[in-house]
Amino acid sequence: MKVTDIAIYSDSLDTPYRSLGEITAKVSKGSLLSKSPTIEDVNFKLQEEALRLGANAVLNVTYDRGMSLMSYEVLKAKGLAVVAESDEMQCPLCAETIKRQAKKCKHCGADLVTA
């Protein structure tokens, strides 16, 4: 998986996921002449942290812009690294791919509520 494949969300997901923990990232401006940190810069740092943990998404991302003692401008981001699961699963009887919310298999007709 590449760093840029990791999805960034400002809210939660509708699909099931497994939480790996909260991550943070900080990008700062080096000097008065360098460019200000952007959302893309700090998102890339978040994606690097998420990849290090084995996550494929970052949820509930919040941003905070300010100044620090060592740098003129700072952009911080905080989010929850997760492994998002697919909204599909295999039917327990015929092993065909179906939606997790399905109550009946569209392939074999099995009742999934009782299976």
N, C-alpha and C positions, 0 to 999 in steps of 0.2 A: 504494500500500500504506500502511495506517495503522500507527502505532507499535505498537498493541496486537495487530496481526496477526502479529507476530514471535514465534515459539515459543521458549520457554525450556526446556532439558533439563538435568537433572543428570548425565546420562550421554551416551553416543554414540547415533547413529542406525543403524538396520539398512539404510536406503536409501542410495544413493550421494550424496555431497555434495562441494562444492568449498570448500576453506578460504580465508577472506579475511584471517584474522589474529586474534590474541588481543586482546580488549578488556577494559577495566576500568571500574568505576563506583564512586563513593563518595557516600554520603549521610551528613550529620552533623546532630547536634542543635544548634540555634542557641543555646539557653540552658537553664538549669535548669528553666524553666517550659514549654518547648516539648516536643512529643511525641517519643518515641524513634523513630529511623528503623526502618522495617519492611522486610520482604523485598519487598513490593509496590513500595515506593518505589525500592529499588535495582534491582529488575527493570525498572522503567520507564526508569531511566537506562541500563541495559544495552540495552534495546530501542531507545532513541534513538541510541545509538552504533552498533548493528547496522544501523539504517536508514540512517545516514550513510554506511556502507560498502557499502550495497546488499545486505545479507544478509537472509535470511528466517527464520533460526533462530540460536540461540546454544546451543552444546553444552558439556558438561563444566563447568557453572557451579558455582563454589565460593564460599562466603560466609565472611567474617571480621569479627567484631565486636570493637571495642576502643575506645580513647580516643586522642586526639591532643593536641598542644600547643594548638591553636586551638579545639578543640571537646570537649565533655564526653563525648559518645558518637558513634562512627563505625561505619557498616556498609559494608563493602567487598565487591564481587563481582567475579569474574574468570571469563571464559569465552572460547570460540572462536566467532567469527562465521563462519557458513557459508551457502552457498546450497545448500539441500537440493533434490535432483532428485526427480522423480516416480518411483514404482516401476513406471511404465508407459512404453512406447515404441511407435513405429509399426513395423508389420511392413515389412521392406524390399521385399517383393513386392507386397502388396495395400494397404499404408498404413493398415490398420485398427489400432486401439489394442489392445495386448496387454501382458501383464506382462513385465518385463525378464528374469525368471528362466525364461520359457517356452522350451521346446526345440522346440516345434512350434506354428505359428499355428493358433488355433482357428477362424479364418475361412476361410483358403484352404488350410490343411494343409501349408504350406511348412515344410521342415525348417530351423530357425533356427540349428542348430549349424554347418551347412555353408554357410548363406547369408551 
